[in-house]
Amino acid sequence: MKKIRTAVIGAGWWGTTAHVPALKEHPQADLVALQHHDKNLAEKVAADFNVPRSYTSAEKLLASEDLDAVVISSTPQLHFPQAKQAIERGLHVLVEKPMTHTVAQAHELVDLAAQHKVELLVGTTFHYHQHVTETARLVQSGNLGEVVMICVLFMDEILGLYQGKSWEDFASDHPDPEVDANPYLTPGSNSYSDPSISGGGQIFAQVSHAAALVSFLTGDQPLDVYGRVERAGAQVDVYDALTFRLKKGTTVSLASAGRIGNAPRHFDVRIYGTRGVVELELLQGTMHHWDFATSCTEYPRLTTDEELYPRFSPAKNLVDVVLGEASNQSPGSIGLSAMQIIEGACESSHTENCVAID
């Protein structure tokens, strides 16, 4: 049985929560190395997950290992240089979201992947949600007719991380039970709060999911964007409201906040076409499709953690793509679209003008 030789760069909180376990679980993935900047933690993770070699330097790992593919789940300011080096080595790459800090960097990675004939995937997990893939099929098959409007509401409670609180303080004050108070590793206290590391707050951490989802569902690209970004006393944004148009004419309204207190979380997506409507509540696992010619179809509710947030799927998709057994469900072009929306919205908030996307 063919094995895909893989490595994880940035085997920290999310790397050990999602990508390392996913690769260890995949029968045709051979996880041969990992990297963490702290030597003791790198050795501990490698020992605990039975990975042969550990490194403190991504550059040394890439120069030393014979690999087919690599997962990059380091902090966002490192995504671009590490992904670029891996692609230039001819490796297939899964890079966590946000894909980069800038549109220019995202463009360069997409172009490099094409030049080197390798696959570039972005870690936008909701593209593997069963209801999302069914909705994309309905939209792109023309089942809904012309898609006129999409409304997205993504509300979460992440303010503590944007304020630089320790994970212990953040988790103890978090209303949702799925936030693990004692994960295997915790993120650094400034990973979300320092814009030089994170790029920004809610718009980089969570709007990156929602913006990419719009392109995934429609197969379309952004044309222009108007945005308001509010920090609410933090160093990074907490509240975001965006309106943007797609090239085929769809208007998108997207609102997201990282401060909701003990109110319920939401990832609500509503798609309005000339022949039908789809309503999704991704965090609740519900989906309804109103066909104007017939009646409403209510899809079976998704309930398990892996169904609602398939965190292992991006790394597994990377392996299957390299094997030639699956298509790339979250290509770099979608990460580029998300970065165009994010960068345009930030510029629009600063200038108070609508920003055209090149």
Helices and strands as residue ranges (DSSP letters): E 4-9, H 13-14, I 15-19, H 20-25, E 29-35, H 39-48, E 53-55, H 58-64, E 69-72, G 76-78, H 79-88, E 92-95, H 103-116, E 120-122, G 125-128, H 130-140, E 147-155, H 159-162, H 167-172, H 195-198, H 202-205, H 207-218, E 222-230, E 239-246, E 251-257, E 266-273, E 276-281, E 286-291, E 296-298, H 305-308, H 313-323, H 332-351, E 355-356
